[in-house]
Amino acid sequence: MTKLELGDNTIYCRSKAGFGTSMILWEARLAFDAGAIDHHLLACDSLFISHAHTDHIGQLPSFLAQRQLIGKGTATLFTPPTLGAELPALLNHWGALARTPLDFRVITLYPYTPIILSNRFVVTGFPLRHTVETHGYLVERLQRPLPTKFRQLPSGDVEELTDSPFGPSQSNPASPVFAYIPDTAAEALDELPELVWKAEILAVECTWALDVSQERIDRHRHTTMRQLAQRLHRHSGNHIILFHASASNSHQEFVEASQALMPPSLLEKLTLLPHTP
């Protein structure tokens, strides 16, 4: 995976449209999607899945099986509602075929309902517009530590925390650290909660460097560099990652398109993730 050191945060990521996408907020040990896998992903107990396309979920059985090989505990998979209803049966069937049950649990996240993890991070899912139900995720960091009894829980344990009074509040505010915006039509960006635009790091899908036909955009529901250039001015954080590049455009075309379309204020905080295999 590519390592990005952005301020006080480290991001590990790999993404190529149609082939595989995974991203990790390393200090929090929070992973997003399982379309690509390496040892950094295996170190994460909490995996937030955006949608069911294989380039975002295809490595999930390997992720679970390899964690068991190296003695990791139960992985917690956070999913949108539709996927959450179907995923346990799929993974259990896979484990039965392999004669090796997979160690996981699935927690369904509903839009705009924050969950509090015991490592002081709050994660909220929000809907996007793709060809299947898809969520993006906002990660916030609580400014004060959680009470000791909650700090003893593994980072994936949320049941007791969900209804606790220790979430974002006037007495314990949270700061937006990271926003993950995978596959979506550009119009969904216009509907994002304002807090998403305040994230220190904004990771957003950019599939096409060059303009494509409206028919192609409508069929696949992905974004172009021009569409993002018209919207990213709303971001008030310090870093923007563009990922999910299509192999139909070279990395150099992404560089040239960003330089032609983005104002200097955006270019200085922009990282173009190479679309490596």
Secondary structure, 3 states (H helix, E strand, C coil): CEEEEECCEEEEEEEECCCEEEEEEHHHCEEECCCCCCHHHHCCCEEECCCCCHHHHCCHHHHHHHHHHCCCCCEEEEECHHHHHHHHHHHHHHHHHHCCCCCEEEEECCCCCCEECCCCEEEEEEECCCCCCCEEEEEEEECCCCCHHHHCCCCCCCHHHHCCCCCCCCCCCEEEEEEEECCCCHHHHHHCCHHHHCCCEEEEECCECCCCCHHHHHHHCCCEHHHHHCCHHHCCCCEEEEECCCCCCCHHHHHHHHHHHCCHHHHCCEEECCCCC
